[in-house]
């Protein structure tokens, strides 16, 4: 989401009722700038797809068995990182206060009317354009400051503090706020709090944020694998030959970088 102008709103529809998913998807097809990536029937599936597809916008049913929509947002917020905009859909109005406390973009009552849906889509579009402008300004500010690039990073492994050449890092990933650094010989934890913080201290021509949760060394990519809906995975040069998803946002850069 953070590296491109918003030409389309990549969208996920989540509802436990098949008819509701179909009706909402049908209504959304009238909006030329909305691209429905996938639909999900429960909260667990929603969390998985949001992590894999990185949609701009999620229409999320509030009342679902097992994991309701509000809990989906809470769990994603606990993981940290950039989140999509959420539009909560429900037949009941009593969840509105909690929805907006969780910073939902909108709260739409069922049955959903096209005019009301148009308001949500327009609100999402404006919000993403504002976010893009803020990120472009922040990036320009960082470039002007010319941050110092580190050649060494500290990695904690087996109760030892190891100093690693940055070039030896194959990739880094974050899960539940903990950053794991993987090299050709071992893996361990970094003291950096976020992937963004780690990336800002490394050479931007070599270390690439291919996904919300992954930072890769482009010199350690072994293979590019075609994947879901014209996207790709990167097979890395570590012992496990880890396959890392490339977000839809970064697919264009991948095609340019490797002439795909």
Buried (B, 14 or more C-beta within 10 A) or exposed (E): BBBBEBEBBBBBBBBBEEEBBEBBBEBBEEBEEBBBBBBBBBBBBBBEBBBBBBBBBBBBBBBBEEBBBBBBBEBBEEBBBEBBBBBBBBEEEEBBEBBEEBEBBBBBBBEBEEEEBEEBBEBBBEBBEEBBEEBEEEEEEEEEEEEEBEEEBBBEBEEEEBEBEBBBBBBBBBEEEEBBBBBEEBBBEBEBEEBBEBBBBBEEEBBBBBBBBBBBBBEBBBEBBEBEEEBBBBBBBBEEEBBBBBBBBBBEBBBEEEEE
